[in-house]
Amino acid sequence: MDVFEAIKRRRSIRAFKNVDVPEEDVEKLIEAARWAPSAGNIQPWEFIIVRNPETKRKLAEAALNQSFIEEAPVVIVVCADYERSARGYGSRGATLYCIQDTAAAIQNIHLAAVAMGLGTCWVGAFREEPVKELLKIPDGVRPVAIIPVGCPAEQPKPRPRRPLSEIIHREVF
Ligand SMILES: Cc1cc2nc3c(=O)[nH]c(=O)nc-3n(C[C@H](O)[C@H](O)[C@H](O)COP(=O)(O)O)c2cc1C
């Protein structure tokens, strides 16, 4: 699939068919993620693949009861190792680059999923501490996104975007 087609076709999917996603497909998504750019090629990302129903239920609970998370056959929790980034770039690495790098990896997952006919949603609204505890995420690492992955059971309409004329600034802001 052409990259522009994948970009345009991607939607946040919040309903999933009761169909499994094979592990090799999940690894394909993470393969796409690891080719994202990162500051100094530090690659501060870590990926936790969750299939256990009870763990998914607790993730949904930590995400302010966004129950569609537990309905997906698989959930990828994407983490940023900010200590790794800090070793290269100090506080800018810890507070900015590690989040930017990880966000780029997350977007690659979403786009690869579209090309594979899978549905995903970027869930950022969750309480970090319960997620850290549940998934045994070590100090120095932050969970950044919860991504439920499955076969889409809905086809949402595109949500509006701000027009180019409003967001492009030429020469100065
Ligand atoms: C950083 C971030 C956090 C988000 N958090 C949530 C979330 O917690 N729950 C949710 O349902 N969607 C979440 N979304 C998805 C957005 O609501 C969605 O991308 C936006 O409404 C545009 O719709 P589209 O993705 O279908 O184009 C998040 C997206 C981003 C980038």
PDBQT file of the ligand as one rigid body, heavy atoms in Angstrom, charges set to zero:
ROOT
HETATM    1  C1  LIG A 201      -1.429  11.203  22.143  1.00  0.00    +0.000 C 
HETATM    2  C2  LIG A 201      -2.780  10.618  21.791  1.00  0.00    +0.000 A 
HETATM    3  C3  LIG A 201      -3.592  10.146  22.794  1.00  0.00    +0.000 A 
HETATM    4  C4  LIG A 201      -4.822   9.584  22.481  1.00  0.00    +0.000 A 
HETATM    5  N1  LIG A 201      -5.559   9.021  23.485  1.00  0.00    +0.000 NA
HETATM    6  C5  LIG A 201      -6.726   8.409  23.193  1.00  0.00    +0.000 A 
HETATM    7  C6  LIG A 201      -7.447   7.734  24.210  1.00  0.00    +0.000 A 
HETATM    8  O1  LIG A 201      -7.038   7.678  25.364  1.00  0.00    +0.000 OA
HETATM    9  N2  LIG A 201      -8.601   7.117  23.857  1.00  0.00    +0.000 N 
HETATM   10  C7  LIG A 201      -9.074   7.127  22.579  1.00  0.00    +0.000 A 
HETATM   11  O2  LIG A 201     -10.125   6.535  22.343  1.00  0.00    +0.000 OA
HETATM   12  N3  LIG A 201      -8.397   7.758  21.573  1.00  0.00    +0.000 NA
HETATM   13  C8  LIG A 201      -7.242   8.394  21.852  1.00  0.00    +0.000 A 
HETATM   14  N4  LIG A 201      -6.511   8.976  20.852  1.00  0.00    +0.000 N 
HETATM   15  C9  LIG A 201      -7.020   8.947  19.460  1.00  0.00    +0.000 C 
HETATM   16  C10 LIG A 201      -7.592  10.303  19.026  1.00  0.00    +0.000 C 
HETATM   17  O3  LIG A 201      -8.817  10.531  19.675  1.00  0.00    +0.000 OA
HETATM   18  C11 LIG A 201      -7.752  10.298  17.500  1.00  0.00    +0.000 C 
HETATM   19  O4  LIG A 201      -6.505  10.086  16.888  1.00  0.00    +0.000 OA
HETATM   20  C12 LIG A 201      -8.343  11.602  16.952  1.00  0.00    +0.000 C 
HETATM   21  O5  LIG A 201      -9.631  11.813  17.445  1.00  0.00    +0.000 OA
HETATM   22  C13 LIG A 201      -8.408  11.619  15.416  1.00  0.00    +0.000 C 
HETATM   23  O6  LIG A 201      -9.156  10.507  14.952  1.00  0.00    +0.000 OA
HETATM   24  P1  LIG A 201      -8.491   9.437  13.961  1.00  0.00    +0.000 P 
HETATM   25  O7  LIG A 201      -7.333   8.801  14.699  1.00  0.00    +0.000 OA
HETATM   26  O8  LIG A 201      -9.560   8.427  13.660  1.00  0.00    +0.000 OA
HETATM   27  O9  LIG A 201      -8.016  10.166  12.735  1.00  0.00    +0.000 OA
HETATM   28  C14 LIG A 201      -5.278   9.551  21.136  1.00  0.00    +0.000 A 
HETATM   29  C15 LIG A 201      -4.439  10.020  20.132  1.00  0.00    +0.000 A 
HETATM   30  C16 LIG A 201      -3.203  10.534  20.441  1.00  0.00    +0.000 A 
HETATM   31  C17 LIG A 201      -2.287  10.976  19.327  1.00  0.00    +0.000 C 
ENDROOT
TORSDOF 0
